[in-house]
Amino acid sequence: MTEIIEHHGIELRIDNRIMSEKMISVLRAKTYERAEAKQINRIIQDGEVVLEIGAGIGFISALVAKHPMVERIVSYEANPLLIDVISETLKRNAEAVLPKWEVRNAVLKNGSVRGEVDFYVHRDFWASSLTPIANPARIEKVPVESFNSLVRELRPTLIICDIEGGELELFRNSDLTDVRKVYVETHQKKIGRRGMKELFEIFHARGFHYDQHHSEGSVVLFSHVDRDGKR
């Protein structure tokens, strides 16, 4: 029998094939991505074009896709085992607005972009990473795309990012022209104190500030200081 969990108005299917008991207990307790879910509807503005990086099981994807002010959302996930799960979550919760969402399987990088990279799949999918981990469940070859090229093509107004420590490398040489907000889960345990300092400096140098009204713990909203004057 299929078990469905309702969390912040989104129906999520329990799937033992890709979820550990730890993950399932978090879903049943309704604490999964709770901080992000609490803030996302407050962050979204009219005409939002959203780029989501690290879609997981599609929970935040569905919240965003259902929002009436969102014009388009493109969700990227590196783990190929989760693509069908994300699509199912979106179809279950946002089938009525299907034309405005899209799911892609790739790793976004800057600098030299070519071919494929190894992606280390953890039994708890949120711990999967581009960085080698001990005893991975499997190692997948994943195509690489240019982050800066995608931003220039898609012109997102909001970027949502949760990539388990990959945020520093991704944004280090990023072109954030026309982006108004970046909502990112930071991972100090992985990038360290100096990495956290550099991450904040990267956004400050591009005209973004730490938005205390919509940040909580490790989940931070960087807002452009002139965002209300942008498109």
N, C-alpha and C positions, 0 to 999 in steps of 0.2 A: 504494500500500500504506500502511495506517495505521501510524504509528509511535507506540508507547506507551512512556513513560518511567515507571519505578517509582522513587518518591522517598519515603522514610520510610514504606514500606508502602502508598502511594497511587499508583494508576495515573493518569497524566496523558497526554492525547492531544496530540500535536504538531499544531497547526492553523496553516498558513501564511496563512490569511485574516486572522487577528487577532494573529499572532506575528511579530515581526521576526526576522532572523537572530541578532541580539544576544540576544533573549529565548530563542530555541531553544537557543543555545549555553549559556545559564545553566541551562536545564532539563536539558540533556544532562550538564552538569557536576555536577548535583545540588546546586547552591548556592542555588537559589530559596527564599527565606524560610526559610533554614536555622536562623537564630537562633530564630525563632518556633516552628518544628517541634520543635526540641530541648527547648523549655520547656513546650509546651502541655499535654502529658500530666501534667507535674508540677504545673501550676497548677489543673487541673480537680479539683473536689471533688464529693462525692456530691449528687445532686439538682440539678445545675447547669442553670440556664436562661441561654442564651447569646444575646446580641445581637452580631452581627458587622457591622461597618460598613466597607465596602470589601473585597468578597470576592474580587476579582481573577478568577482562573480556578477558584476553588473548592477550592484545595489545603488551606488551613486549615479551611475549611468541612467537608471530608470527614474530616479528622483528628478534628475535634470531634464530628461526627455519629456516627462509629464508636465513640467512647468510651462504655463501658457506664455511666459515672456521669452522663452528660449526659441530662437529661430532655427538653430542647427546644433547638433552635437556629434562629434567624431571621436570615438573611443578607441584607444590603442591598448593592446595587451600583448606582452611578450610571450606569455605561456600559451602555447598552442592548445593545450588541454582545456583551457578555459573559454575559448572562443565560442563554442556551441553553448556553453553555460550562460555566458553574457547575452548571447542572442536570444536564448530561451527566456531569460529574465526580462529582457526588453519586450519581447513579444507578449509575454504574460501580462505585463504591466503597462505597456505603451504601444500596443499594436495599432491603436486608433491614430497615432501620430507617426507611424512607421516611416513616412518619407523624410522626416527630419533627423533620423539617427542612423548611424553607420558604425560598424565594428571592424577593426583591422588588426591583423596579427603581424607585428613588427617591433623592432627595437629602434627607438629614435636616438640619434647621436649627432654630435657636431665634430668638426675636424674631418679626418679621413673617413669617408663613408663608402663601404663597398662590401659586397658579398653577404656572408652570414657570420653570426657569432654564436658561441656556446651559451645556453641559458640553463642554469642549474635549478631543477624543479625539486622543491621541498614537499614533504607530505602535508605540512601546513602551508598551503599555497602562498600565503602572505609573506612567508620567509624565503620564497624563491628569489633568485638573484642572478645578475650577470657575473658577480664575484663568486669564485669557487666556494662551495660549502662542504662541510663534512657529510659524508654518506648521503648524497642526493638520491632522491627516488629515481631520477633519470636525468639525462642531459639531452637537451633538444637543440637542434640547429635552427636559428631564427633569422629571417632576413632583416637587414639594416636599412633604415631610411634617414634622410637628412632632416633634422629638426628645424633648422633655419629655413630650408626650402619649403617645408610644410607650413610653417608660420606665414611665410610670404604668400603662399597659395591660398591657404584657408582663411587667413586674417582673423584669428580668434580674438574675441574681446576678453574672454576668461579662459585661463588654463588651470585645470585641476590635475595635480601631480602627486602620486604615491608610488615611488619606485625603489623603496628599500635601500636608501643610501646613494642611489644613482643621481639624485637631484643636483649635487654639486657639479659633477662633470657635465651634466646636461645644460645647465644654465651658465656655465663658466664663460662660454663664448657665444652666448645666445643673442639673437636679434629679436627684441620684444616690441618692435614698432607696431603701434595700433593696439597692443594688448593693454587692457585697463586694469586687470586684476590677475594675480597668480595665487591660487590656493594650494598650498603644498604641505604635505606631511614631512617634517624634517626628522632625520635619524642620527642624532648626535653620537649614539653608540658606534655607528659605522663610519661617520665622517670626522668625528672628533671635535674638540673645542675650536681648533684653528679652522677646521672646515666649516663649522657653524659661523664663525666670524667672517670668513670669506663669502659664504652664501649671502649673508645680510649685506655685505659690501657690494656684491654683484648687483643686487636689486637697488640699493641706494644709488649706485652709479648710473642706473638707468631711469632714475626719477621715481622709484617706488619707495613707499614707507611701510613700516610695520603697522598694520591696522589693528589696534588693540580691541576694537569693538567686535571683531569677528575672528579673533585668534584664541586658541585654547590649548594650553600645554604644547605638545609637539606639532600641532596643526596650526599653521600660520597663514594669514592672508596678507599678501603684499599688494597694496593699492597704489596706482599711479597718482601722484599728487595733483595732476590735471585731468583725472579720469572723467570728470563731469563735462569737460570741454571736448572730450574725444567722441568719436562716432559711437 
